[in-house]
């Protein structure tokens, strides 16, 4: 079993404050754009999506459908969120924090195909599978997005009533 830290401030504290600035008065400015900073933004975005699960379900139009939402980790893959629905559908949600529209690449498409294959093996019963992209703004419509993504949810959708 894997436990995830879900408190946003505690995540930030352990990632940046506790480590200290070591005398660097511009520590925060120097930290932005680093791998640690970008990882923190991505993980925080994933936690935000879980914290707003009801709004996410509303954006997908499945408010009244029984669901189980969880992240999946194995030695073969990591899936940001699986939404197992009572209507025999399984949504594979890929969450991407970015400062503009997200562009899906050939490499990322192959990873998504592998994730979808693993989920189909996990759910041996007959169910429908779809890949949902959750991102800050939008997804650039290219050949990979049209091939792989069935639906897109934006950050603003998580803050609607």
NUKOLLUM-379173 format. One record per residue (C-alpha): residue in one letter; residue number from 0; z, y, x. Coordinates in Angstrom, 3 decimals. Example, Ala and Ser with C-alpha at 12.3 -4.5 7.8 and 13.67 -1.06 7.14 Angstrom:
! NUKOLLUM-379173
PT|A|0|7.800|-4.500|12.300
PT|S|1|7.140|-1.060|13.670
! end
This chain:
! NUKOLLUM-379173
PT|X|0|0.000|0.000|0.000
PT|X|1|-0.872|3.477|1.236
PT|X|2|1.088|6.559|0.230
PT|X|3|-0.499|9.991|0.165
PT|X|4|1.267|13.289|0.604
PT|X|5|0.481|15.265|-2.516
PT|X|6|2.453|18.477|-2.047
PT|X|7|0.025|21.145|-0.907
PT|X|8|2.476|23.303|1.011
PT|X|9|4.040|20.322|2.816
PT|X|10|0.566|19.193|3.888
PT|X|11|-0.135|22.664|5.232
PT|X|12|3.286|22.907|6.890
PT|X|13|2.975|19.649|8.825
PT|X|14|-0.617|20.341|9.803
PT|X|15|-0.235|23.925|10.993
PT|X|16|3.209|25.558|10.761
PT|X|17|5.350|22.831|12.320
PT|X|18|2.959|22.460|15.236
PT|X|19|3.569|26.128|15.917
PT|X|20|1.365|28.763|17.389
PT|X|21|2.776|28.346|20.918
PT|X|22|2.743|32.088|21.490
PT|X|23|-0.754|32.622|20.103
PT|X|24|-0.452|35.613|17.764
PT|X|25|-3.960|34.906|16.443
PT|X|26|-3.220|31.183|15.903
PT|X|27|-4.483|31.097|12.327
PT|X|28|-7.762|32.806|13.230
PT|X|29|-8.250|30.448|16.193
PT|X|30|-7.523|27.409|14.026
PT|X|31|-10.172|28.156|11.416
PT|X|32|-13.342|26.161|11.909
PT|X|33|-11.642|23.451|13.992
PT|X|34|-11.849|19.779|13.066
PT|X|35|-8.160|19.805|12.047
PT|X|36|-8.699|22.805|9.772
PT|X|37|-11.807|21.305|8.148
PT|X|38|-10.071|17.957|7.628
PT|X|39|-7.124|19.726|6.011
PT|X|40|-9.477|21.609|3.639
PT|X|41|-11.223|18.375|2.666
PT|X|42|-8.000|16.423|2.063
PT|X|43|-6.492|19.326|0.138
PT|X|44|-9.592|19.472|-2.061
PT|X|45|-9.276|15.744|-2.810
PT|X|46|-5.600|16.216|-3.764
PT|X|47|-6.563|19.187|-5.942
PT|X|48|-9.023|16.987|-7.837
PT|X|49|-6.319|14.376|-8.465
PT|X|50|-3.900|17.111|-9.556
PT|X|51|-6.485|18.310|-12.095
PT|X|52|-7.501|14.901|-13.413
PT|X|53|-7.398|16.008|-17.065
PT|X|54|-9.787|18.887|-16.358
PT|X|55|-12.004|16.553|-14.337
PT|X|56|-12.143|14.110|-17.252
PT|X|57|-12.925|17.016|-19.591
PT|X|58|-15.795|18.147|-17.343
PT|X|59|-17.157|14.591|-17.459
PT|X|60|-16.788|14.488|-21.265
PT|X|61|-14.363|11.532|-21.209
PT|X|62|-11.147|13.281|-22.355
PT|X|63|-10.287|10.640|-24.962
PT|X|64|-11.258|7.612|-22.885
PT|X|65|-8.513|5.527|-21.287
PT|X|66|-8.825|5.802|-17.504
PT|X|67|-7.214|4.736|-14.259
PT|X|68|-7.870|7.024|-11.298
PT|X|69|-7.220|6.017|-7.711
PT|X|70|-8.499|6.324|-4.161
PT|X|71|-9.766|3.190|-2.451
PT|X|72|-9.410|2.297|1.214
PT|X|73|-10.514|-0.821|3.052
PT|X|74|-11.652|-1.711|6.533
PT|X|75|-15.237|-1.253|5.297
PT|X|76|-15.057|2.013|3.382
PT|X|77|-13.052|4.855|1.904
PT|X|78|-13.741|6.128|-1.606
PT|X|79|-12.274|9.475|-2.638
PT|X|80|-11.704|8.483|-6.274
PT|X|81|-12.591|5.642|-8.573
PT|X|82|-12.315|6.429|-12.249
PT|X|83|-12.055|3.118|-14.085
PT|X|84|-12.764|3.816|-17.730
PT|X|85|-11.851|1.893|-20.842
PT|X|86|-15.446|2.175|-22.085
PT|X|87|-16.614|-0.288|-19.357
PT|X|88|-17.859|2.440|-17.033
PT|X|89|-16.743|3.051|-13.482
PT|X|90|-17.276|6.442|-11.891
PT|X|91|-17.321|6.670|-8.102
PT|X|92|-16.336|10.227|-7.265
PT|X|93|-17.268|11.730|-3.930
PT|X|94|-15.434|14.969|-3.195
PT|X|95|-16.864|17.492|-0.744
PT|X|96|-15.278|20.796|0.124
PT|X|97|-17.825|23.199|1.587
PT|X|98|-18.284|26.941|1.812
PT|X|99|-21.580|26.858|-0.066
PT|X|100|-23.834|24.412|-1.884
PT|X|101|-23.504|20.861|-0.526
PT|X|102|-26.640|19.198|0.856
PT|X|103|-26.722|15.422|0.622
PT|X|104|-28.311|13.762|3.674
PT|X|105|-29.986|10.403|4.217
PT|X|106|-26.962|9.197|6.215
PT|X|107|-24.498|10.181|3.482
PT|X|108|-26.744|8.576|0.845
PT|X|109|-26.587|5.265|2.729
PT|X|110|-22.783|5.497|2.830
PT|X|111|-22.719|6.138|-0.928
PT|X|112|-24.969|3.153|-1.583
PT|X|113|-22.602|0.972|0.445
PT|X|114|-19.606|2.323|-1.498
PT|X|115|-21.345|1.626|-4.795
PT|X|116|-22.083|-1.941|-3.649
PT|X|117|-18.434|-2.507|-2.693
PT|X|118|-17.256|-1.176|-6.066
PT|X|119|-19.704|-3.445|-7.897
PT|X|120|-18.214|-6.407|-6.006
PT|X|121|-14.670|-5.273|-6.872
PT|X|122|-15.615|-5.154|-10.552
PT|X|123|-17.264|-8.498|-11.023
PT|X|124|-17.283|-8.020|-14.767
PT|X|125|-20.274|-6.270|-16.239
PT|X|126|-19.734|-2.553|-16.079
PT|X|127|-21.905|0.507|-15.579
PT|X|128|-21.468|2.380|-12.301
PT|X|129|-22.268|6.004|-11.576
PT|X|130|-21.759|8.336|-8.636
PT|X|131|-20.251|11.722|-9.407
PT|X|132|-20.177|14.534|-6.841
PT|X|133|-17.236|16.941|-7.018
PT|X|134|-17.817|19.993|-4.870
PT|X|135|-16.791|23.596|-4.531
PT|X|136|-20.076|25.121|-5.696
PT|X|137|-23.031|22.859|-6.359
PT|X|138|-25.280|20.214|-4.868
PT|X|139|-28.649|21.162|-3.430
PT|X|140|-31.259|19.266|-5.417
PT|X|141|-33.231|17.208|-2.919
PT|X|142|-34.618|13.651|-2.860
PT|X|143|-31.230|12.200|-1.899
PT|X|144|-29.266|13.997|-4.589
PT|X|145|-31.701|13.013|-7.328
PT|X|146|-31.626|9.392|-6.116
PT|X|147|-27.856|9.044|-5.818
PT|X|148|-25.922|11.579|-7.907
PT|X|149|-25.687|11.102|-11.676
PT|X|150|-23.428|14.085|-12.286
PT|X|151|-21.890|17.066|-10.482
PT|X|152|-18.533|18.692|-11.189
PT|X|153|-17.749|22.043|-9.585
PT|X|154|-14.418|23.505|-8.505
PT|X|155|-14.516|26.042|-11.357
PT|X|156|-14.640|23.146|-13.857
PT|X|157|-11.170|22.092|-12.705
PT|X|158|-9.683|25.409|-13.792
PT|X|159|-11.069|25.646|-17.306
PT|X|160|-8.859|25.111|-20.342
! end
